[in-house]
């Protein structure tokens, strides 16, 4: 029986333009190679420009502090203060940051006196002359200034870390971007700093007193915490950018990994990587945008989007299964009829279709062949759409006819 194709549901409010995906070029001179790092079993991109281009041109990855798009900034509100643009914190919010920084420093083994002295040196009011000196001359910008200017315009997502230790990556879970509201931050929001003004750097904030007796006093202080913008790639996304597009280089402990090294490393991190990557590669080649993270919500491996999550709701929930040429073999995710019916019902309730994606492995595929991505050429993909039969709906249709 031929499955009925349903047109994807377009989002009602879209605040961005579609950019062409990352190009495929055989000439290394024409390709721009981005950098990612394998940290704590997660592939992350740290450079702000790389974050922007990788995410926008194909919707790869997600911000580590946001639902999907890497747009988390140090503050939602910015204000011009004596010619410089600064992020604005209320006094209560600033004190909350101080408590977080205190807990972080204490966890690192510092005694109470050392913690107090460190925070005291960071939280003293700062003179604007010192801030301008770090911002650089008018018309130019220091490296510190340029970094925040990129943050203010691009707003990739970030990890919250202490000023004195920025090495602990918050790997976090990857929520489904389709679950959020049909709106994105308006790029023309008044809270964004004017790109024509100087931004002194993420180390300075404008603290506004929220006490009635304070009269809204504003003081420039150093922030006890920094927000670094990171983009987290799934293992499949990272390998696709390396192997299929050739636009990414993944580093492990400051050493770039070859394609074979990366393939074996990712297999060691997740035993079912070969099958999930084969499915990911297949859907990308068909023009879909597969996004992970649906497993926690819907019990599936991928959500399939047309063009990208900002433009359409997910059309399909995909479960990846490995099988042999006779559709037998040990299932990666064994389903009972009850669990399959429950998954089908959940998928229907969120206006998606459930797809079983079978990765068919030949019987003579050896373990040695699986050590190289060349094995992908021997794998076959078969999709099956599963729909739930509703008896009441069937009777209603018969009565109408």
N, C-alpha and C positions, 0 to 999 in steps of 0.2 A: 504494500500500500504506500502510495506516494505521500510524503508529509506535506502539509499545507504551510507555505511560507507566509509568515506574518511580517509586515513592514515594521521596522524599528520605530519606537515612539520617540519623537523629537522632544527635547526639553522646551519648556515654555519660555524660559528666560535665559538668554545666552549673552555673555558680556565679553566675548573675545572672538577674534578672527581665527580661522583655520589656517595653519601653516603647513606647507608641504612637508612630508616626512623626510627623515634623513636619507640622503641620496646613496645609491649603490654605485660605486666607481671602481673601475679596475686599475686606475692610475693612482699610485700612492701619493703623487705630488698634488693631486686634486682633493685629497681627503684630509679633513681635519680630525686628528685623533685626540679624543678626550681621555681623561684619567679617572680611574676609580680605584678604591682600596678595599681589600678583603679584610675586614675587622670583625672579630668576634662572630664569625660565620655569617656575616652580612656584607654585602657589596654596597659601598657608599661612595657618592661623588661629593667632594667638598668644595671645589672651585665654583664661585658664584656664576661665572659665565658659562661653564660647562653644565651646571645644573639647569640653567635657563634653556639652553639649546637642546639638551637631551630630552627634557620633559616636553617642551613645546613641539618639537619635531617628531611626533610619534607617540607622545604621552607615555613615555617610559618612566617607571619608578613612581615614588610618592615621597612627600616630605616626611621626616621622622617625627614632626610635632603636629602635623595637620592631618585632616581627613584624607586628602588626596593631593591636590595641587600644593607645591612647596611655596606657600605664601605667608608663612608665619614670621612676624617681625618682632623686634625687641619691645615695641609698644604699638598700640592701635592709634595713638594720638601723637602728633608732632606739632611743634610750635616754633615760630621764629623768635629768637631771644637775642637781642643786641646784634643782629646781623647774621646769626648762625642758627641753623635748624637743629633742634634737639628733641629726642623722644621725651614725652611727658609722663611722669609717674606721680600718683598721689602719695602723700606721706604714709598712709596705711599700706599701700602696695609696696613702697620702698622698704618699709619695716618688715614686710613679709619676705622680700628678697634677702634681707639681712639674716632672717631666721634660717632660710634655706642655706645661705652661705655658711652660717655658723655650724649647722649640722654637717655640711659637707666637709668643712675643715676639721671638725672634731673626728669625723669618720676616717680622716687621713692620718690620725694619730697625733695631731697637734694638741698641746695642753691648753688650758683655759686662758692663761695669760697671753700666750702667743696668738690665739684666735682673736682675743680682744684687741691687741695691738695692731694686728693685721687689718681688722675691720675698721678700727679707728682711723688708720692712715688712709683708708679708701673712702671713707664717708665724710671727711671734712669738706666744707664748702670750698669750691675751686674758683679762683679769680678768672674772669673772662680773658684777661691777657694771656694766662697760661693755656687756656683752651684755644685761643686764636693762634698761639705760637705752634701748637701741635697741628692745627688745621692747615697751616701753611699760608703763603701769600695769596692775596686776592687774584683770581684768574688762574691759579694753579691749585694743586691738591697733593697732599702727602699720600703715601701708600695707605695710611690709616683712613684718610678721608675718602679716597677712591673706593676702598672696600665697603664702607657704609653707604656710599652713594650707590654702588651696585646693589646693596641690600635694599635700599629704599625704593629703587626703581624696579628691581626684579622680584624681590621678596621670595627667594627660595626658602624651604623650611629648615628648621634649625633644631639643634640639640641644646638643652639647657645644661650649662656646666659652670663650675666655679672658676673664677679668674685664675686661680693658682693651679688648676688641674683640668685640662680640657681633653683628656685622653680616654675618658670612659664613655663609650658610645651607648646611647639609649636605643637598643635595637627595636623594642616595641613590636606590637602586632600590626598587621597591615589591614586596616579596615576597608570595607568595600566602599569605593567612592560613590557608587550609585545610591547609597543609602542616605546621603545628605540631601539638603534642600535643593531646589532647582535654581539656585542662584549662586553667583560667584561674587567676590568683592569687586566693587566698581573701580576700575583703574583710575577713574577721575575723582576719587574721594578726596575731600578736603584734608583728611588726616595725613595724606601722603606729603612728604616734603617736596618743595619745588626744586627740580633738578638744577635750576639756575643758581640756587643758593648753596653756600658751603655747609657741609655736614662734617663736624669735627671728628666723629668716630664713635664706635659703639661703647667706648669706655665712659662717656659722659651722658648724664641724664638731667632733666629739669624736674626737680621735686617741688610739688605744689602742696602747701599746707592745706589739709582738709578740716582743720580745727576752726570753729567759728571765731575764736579769738586771734587766730593767725592772720586773718584778713587776706588769705590767698597768697601768702608770701612765697616767692619763687627763689629757689637756690639751685645752683649748678653743682652737682656732685658726681663722683665716680660711681659707676654701677658695680655692685659687688658680684654680679653675675654677668656673663657674656652669652649672647645667643649666636651660635655659629650655624649657618645655613647648610644643611646636608640633604642630599637626595638618596633615598634607599632604593636600590634595584633588587628585584627578585632574582633568583639564580638563573631562571630562564631568560629574563630580560638582559642580564649582564652577558650571558654567553651568546645570545642572538646578536647583540651589538658588537661583540668581539669576532665571532665566527662568520656570521652572515653578512653583516654590513661593514666590518673592518674599521669601525670608527671609535673603538674603545680599547684601552689597555688597562688590565687589572693588575694591581701591584699587591704583593704580599711581603710585608716587612721591607718596604722600599725597593723590592726587586720585581720587575715585570714578569708575569707568567706567560709562557707560551700557550698556544691553543691546546696542545696535548696536556700540559701541566694543569691548566685551568679545568679542562674536562675531567681529569682524574680527581682533582681537588673537589669539584662540585659533586661528583659521584660519591666521594667519601663523606660529604656533608649530608647527603640525602640519597638513600639507596634507590628511590624511584625516579631519580633525576633524568635518566635516559628517556623514559616514557613521557614524563611531563614536558621535557624539552621538545621531543618529537611532536607532541600535540601543539605546543606553543608555536613552533616553527611552521607547522602546517596552517594554523589559523592566521598567522601573520602573513604568510604567502598568499592567502586567500583575501587579504585586504581587511581583515578584522583586527580589532585591538583587544587582545586578551589581557585581563587584569586579574591578578591573584587576590587573595584576601577574602574571597567569598566563603572559604571553608569554615571560618569561625561563625559566620552568620547563617549560611545556607547549606553547609555540608558539602561543598563542591570544590573543584580545583581552580576553575577559571570562570570569569564572567566575560562574555563577548559583547563588545561595543562596536557600533558603526562609527567610523571616523574618530571617535574619542568620547570619554565620559562627559566633557562639558557640553556636547551637542546632542547626544542621544542617551536614553536609558539603556541599560544592558538588555539585550534581546535573549540571550541564552545563558543558562547555568550549565557548566560542563563538568562532567566526571570523567576522569581519565582511567582507563583500565588496560592492563596488559593481557594479551591472549596469544594463542598459537593459531596456526592456519585452520584448525578445526574448531576455533572458538572455545577451546578448553584450556585448562591450566589454572594454576593458583592465582586467585584474584588478589589484587593489591588492596582492595577495599571490599571485603565480602558483604553482600547485601542479602538480607532476608526479604521475602515478599512484603512484610510489614514495614521494614525500614525503607524499602524502595517506594512503597506507596506514600509513606510520610514525606519523603524527600520530594516526590512528585507534587504532593499537595502544597508543600511550602513554596515550591517554585511557582506553581500556578497562582498562589495567593499574592505573590509580588509581581505578577504580570510578566513572567518570563517562561521560557520553555526549557525543559530538561533535556540535555543532550548527553548521551553516552558516547565517549570517544574511545574506540578500541584501537590500541597500538598492536598490530599483528606482527609478531616476531617469527621468523622462519625457524624450523626445528633444528637446523644445523648452525644456527648462530652461536658462536663460541664466546666464552668469557674474554678471550684475547681480543676479539673483534670489538667488544663493548668498551675496551680501553681507549678507543679512538672514535671521534665523531664520524669517521667514515662509515660506521655501522648504520648511520641514519639512512643511507641510500638503500639498505636492505629492509627497512621497516615500512609497513603499509598502515594506512589510517582508514578507519571506517567509522562513520558517524551514524548514530541511531537516535531519532527523536522519540521520547517517551511522553505520551499524553495520558491524562487521567480520564477515564470514562465516567461521566456523571449520568446516572440513570434518569434522574428527573429532567435534565436538560434534553436527553434523547427523546423522552416521551413528549415533551413540549414541542419539539421540532416535528415529530410525527403527527401530532394533533393539528399543527399549523398547515401541514401539507394536505 
